[in-house]
Amino acid sequence: MGQLITVEAAAKLLACSPAAVRKWLYQKRLRAVKIGRLTRLRLEDIEHVASAGFEADGTRGAARSPTQGQVTARQKG
């Protein structure tokens, strides 16, 4: 699975506050690993965000079609 780190350690690596990391977890921009009541993050996910950032649509770089979730003219009718 890889190394797991705390929210506070992730915040230090990303040079932001722990509250920002928790917000990104809530927004599903980052994935959490729950161990009982503890929340941990995968180090490789944090390293990816630190190097590449978030995608424009708020995802972690997952492949999405350009029109996914958008209403087209045919669907409005």
N, C-alpha and C positions, 0 to 999 in steps of 0.2 A: 504494500500500500504506500509506502514512503513515509517520510518523517512528518509528524503532526506538530503544529505550533499553536500557541495561545493567540487570542485576539490581540493582546497587548504586544506580543512579539511581532505579529503581522503588521500592526500599526507602526512599530519602529522600522521595520523593513520598508514599508511604503511611505515613511515620513509623513504620517497623518495621525489623527487621533483614534483611539480605540472606538469612540462613538461613530466615526466615519466607517470603520470596518464593520461594526454592527449594523449600520444603516445599509451597507452594501449586501450584507448577509440577508437582511430583511427584504431587500429589493431583488434578491436572487441573482445579484451580479457576481457574488462569490458563493461557493459551495461550502457548507459546514459539515463536519463529522461530529456527531453527537456520541459521547461516551458517558452513559448515564445522564447526569445533568450537566456535564462539562461540554463546552463547545470548543472544538479544535478545527484548524484549517490545514490543508495539505500544503507543504512548503513549495511544491512545484507549481501549484495554482498561484501562490503569492509571487513567486519569482516570475511567472508569466505576466502577471498584471504589472509588476515592477518594470519589466523590460518592454512590453508591448502596449500596456494600457488596456482600457476597456474599448470595445468596439463602439461605434457611433450609436447603435441601437441599445446599448447597455448590456450586451451579452459578453461572454468571455471568449468570443471568437468562434462560436459554434456556427456551423454551416446553416444558412437560412436562405430561403428563396426571397428575391427582392420584394415580392408582393404579399408575403405571408402576413396575415393580420390586417391587410388593407382592403377596403371595400372598393370594388371596381364598378364601373358604370353599369355593367350587366347585372350585378348583384343588388343594386339599389332599387331597380324597377319594380 
